[in-house]
Amino acid sequence: MDPVLAALIFGFLGICIVWTLSRDLVRRWQDQACRTNPGHEPARDMSPEERREATRAVYRRITLLRLAGLVLCLAAASLLYAGQSTVLALLLAGAACFLQFVSFQLRTRHLAACRLIPGDRHGSAA
């Protein structure tokens, strides 16, 4: 088997594993949060200016998470290119995938809170 094809196959399988593990981990954290705050009050309606500031803060955080993920991916690629530890490169790439998933969840929750998409399966919009 060609080494590039093997690397692509193993990389894809690694991404699937990291995505599944991080999804399950985030779901577990969400379930814990729902159990600790079962009857929380819905957020009050915000003025347009408050909503704009909240949106800016959320997207600023998403941008930082995605940039951190990119830096981790570049560091992992640099380690592999330099012939250094493969395990460390895999850990960095896994952390980068986790950051990308967290940014995806943050964006989805923000859109649900703004009522731009339906709420999650627990019935809460935030």
C-alpha contacts under 8 A as a table, 3 or more apart, distances in Angstrom:
res1	aa1	res2	aa2	distance
1	M	5	L	7.05
1	M	6	A	6.72
2	D	5	L	5.32
2	D	6	A	6.29
3	P	6	A	5.01
3	P	7	A	6.07
4	V	7	A	5.04
4	V	8	L	6.18
5	L	8	L	5.08
5	L	9	I	6.16
6	A	9	I	5.11
6	A	10	F	6.09
7	A	10	F	5.19
7	A	11	G	5.82
8	L	11	G	4.98
8	L	12	F	6.02
9	I	12	F	5.18
9	I	13	L	6.24
10	F	13	L	5.05
10	F	14	G	6.03
11	G	14	G	5.01
11	G	15	I	6.18
12	F	15	I	5.11
12	F	16	C	6.26
13	L	16	C	5.07
13	L	17	I	6.21
14	G	17	I	5.09
14	G	18	V	6.11
15	I	18	V	5.16
15	I	19	W	5.93
15	I	94	G	7.63
15	I	97	C	7.28
16	C	19	W	5.15
16	C	20	T	6.08
17	I	20	T	5.23
17	I	21	L	6.10
18	V	21	L	5.17
18	V	22	S	5.99
18	V	94	G	6.07
18	V	97	C	6.77
18	V	98	F	7.09
19	W	22	S	5.28
19	W	23	R	5.97
19	W	97	C	6.96
19	W	98	F	7.13
19	W	101	F	7.23
20	T	23	R	5.11
20	T	24	D	6.17
21	L	24	D	5.20
21	L	25	L	6.09
22	S	25	L	4.90
22	S	26	V	6.04
22	S	98	F	6.01
22	S	101	F	7.20
23	R	26	V	5.23
23	R	27	R	6.06
23	R	101	F	7.56
24	D	27	R	5.01
24	D	28	R	6.09
25	L	28	R	5.11
25	L	29	W	6.32
26	V	29	W	5.01
26	V	30	Q	6.14
27	R	30	Q	4.99
27	R	31	D	6.13
28	R	31	D	5.09
28	R	32	Q	6.22
29	W	32	Q	5.08
29	W	33	A	6.18
30	Q	33	A	5.01
30	Q	34	C	6.15
31	D	34	C	5.06
31	D	35	R	6.24
32	Q	35	R	5.12
32	Q	36	T	6.24
33	A	36	T	5.20
33	A	37	N	6.14
34	C	37	N	5.30
34	C	38	P	5.49
35	R	38	P	5.49
37	N	40	H	5.58
46	M	49	E	7.91
46	M	50	E	5.77
46	M	51	R	5.86
47	S	50	E	5.22
47	S	51	R	6.15
48	P	51	R	5.03
48	P	52	R	6.08
49	E	52	R	5.03
49	E	53	E	6.25
50	E	53	E	5.12
50	E	54	A	6.11
51	R	54	A	5.04
51	R	55	T	6.06
52	R	55	T	5.08
52	R	56	R	6.16
53	E	56	R	5.04
53	E	57	A	6.18
54	A	57	A	5.10
54	A	58	V	6.19
55	T	58	V	5.12
55	T	59	Y	6.13
55	T	110	H	7.79
56	R	59	Y	5.24
56	R	60	R	5.93
57	A	60	R	5.06
57	A	61	R	6.24
58	V	61	R	5.18
58	V	62	I	6.20
58	V	106	L	7.58
58	V	107	R	7.51
58	V	110	H	7.40
59	Y	62	I	4.82
59	Y	63	T	6.00
59	Y	107	R	7.64
60	R	63	T	5.13
60	R	64	L	6.30
61	R	64	L	5.12
61	R	65	L	6.20
62	I	65	L	5.10
62	I	66	R	6.15
62	I	103	S	5.15
62	I	106	L	7.15
62	I	107	R	7.21
63	T	66	R	5.15
63	T	67	L	6.08
64	L	67	L	5.10
64	L	68	A	6.05
65	L	68	A	5.12
65	L	69	G	6.20
65	L	99	L	5.87
65	L	100	Q	6.87
65	L	102	V	7.84
65	L	103	S	6.10
66	R	69	G	4.97
66	R	70	L	6.19
66	R	99	L	6.78
66	R	100	Q	5.87
66	R	103	S	6.79
67	L	70	L	4.97
67	L	71	V	6.18
68	A	71	V	5.09
68	A	72	L	6.19
68	A	96	A	7.24
68	A	99	L	7.50
69	G	72	L	5.08
69	G	73	C	6.17
69	G	95	A	7.34
69	G	96	A	4.08
69	G	97	C	6.82
69	G	99	L	5.68
69	G	100	Q	6.26
70	L	73	C	5.06
70	L	74	L	6.15
70	L	96	A	6.87
71	V	74	L	5.08
71	V	75	A	6.10
72	L	75	A	5.00
72	L	76	A	6.13
72	L	92	L	5.62
72	L	93	A	6.36
72	L	95	A	7.32
72	L	96	A	5.50
73	C	76	A	5.03
73	C	77	A	6.15
73	C	92	L	6.70
73	C	93	A	5.34
73	C	96	A	6.04
74	L	77	A	5.06
74	L	78	S	6.04
75	A	78	S	5.00
75	A	79	L	6.19
75	A	89	A	7.52
75	A	92	L	7.32
76	A	79	L	5.13
76	A	80	L	6.32
76	A	88	L	7.51
76	A	89	A	4.28
76	A	90	L	6.96
76	A	92	L	5.62
76	A	93	A	5.90
77	A	80	L	5.13
77	A	81	Y	6.02
77	A	89	A	7.07
78	S	81	Y	4.99
78	S	82	A	6.01
79	L	82	A	5.15
79	L	83	G	6.21
79	L	84	Q	5.16
79	L	85	S	6.81
79	L	86	T	7.50
79	L	88	L	7.99
79	L	89	A	6.03
80	L	83	G	5.07
80	L	84	Q	5.88
80	L	85	S	7.21
80	L	86	T	6.38
80	L	89	A	6.53
81	Y	84	Q	7.66
83	G	86	T	7.89
85	S	88	L	5.41
85	S	89	A	6.44
86	T	89	A	4.99
86	T	90	L	6.13
87	V	90	L	5.06
87	V	91	L	6.20
88	L	91	L	5.02
88	L	92	L	6.19
89	A	92	L	5.11
89	A	93	A	6.12
90	L	93	A	5.03
90	L	94	G	5.97
91	L	94	G	5.01
91	L	95	A	6.14
92	L	95	A	5.10
92	L	96	A	6.19
93	A	96	A	4.97
93	A	97	C	6.22
94	G	97	C	5.06
94	G	98	F	6.18
95	A	98	F	5.00
95	A	99	L	6.23
96	A	99	L	5.11
96	A	100	Q	6.29
97	C	100	Q	5.07
97	C	101	F	6.24
98	F	101	F	5.07
98	F	102	V	6.19
99	L	102	V	5.04
99	L	103	S	6.19
100	Q	103	S	5.15
100	Q	104	F	6.23
101	F	104	F	4.96
101	F	105	Q	6.22
102	V	105	Q	5.05
102	V	106	L	6.09
103	S	106	L	5.00
103	S	107	R	6.17
104	F	107	R	5.25
104	F	108	T	6.18
105	Q	108	T	5.06
105	Q	109	R	6.08
106	L	109	R	5.24
106	L	110	H	6.17
107	R	110	H	5.09
107	R	111	L	6.20
108	T	111	L	5.18
108	T	112	A	6.14
109	R	112	A	5.01
109	R	113	A	6.04
109	R	125	A	7.16
109	R	126	A	5.47
110	H	113	A	5.01
110	H	114	C	6.22
110	H	126	A	6.97
111	L	114	C	5.07
111	L	115	R	6.18
111	L	116	L	5.22
111	L	117	I	5.93
112	A	115	R	4.83
112	A	116	L	5.76
112	A	117	I	4.98
112	A	118	P	5.81
112	A	119	G	5.28
112	A	120	D	7.76
112	A	125	A	5.25
112	A	126	A	6.27
113	A	116	L	7.60
113	A	119	G	7.65
113	A	125	A	5.17
113	A	126	A	4.92
114	C	117	I	7.88
115	R	118	P	6.58
115	R	119	G	7.69
115	R	125	A	7.51
118	P	125	A	7.27
119	G	122	H	7.92
119	G	123	G	6.22
119	G	124	S	5.81
119	G	125	A	4.22
119	G	126	A	7.31
120	D	123	G	5.85
120	D	124	S	6.18
120	D	125	A	6.27
121	R	124	S	7.63
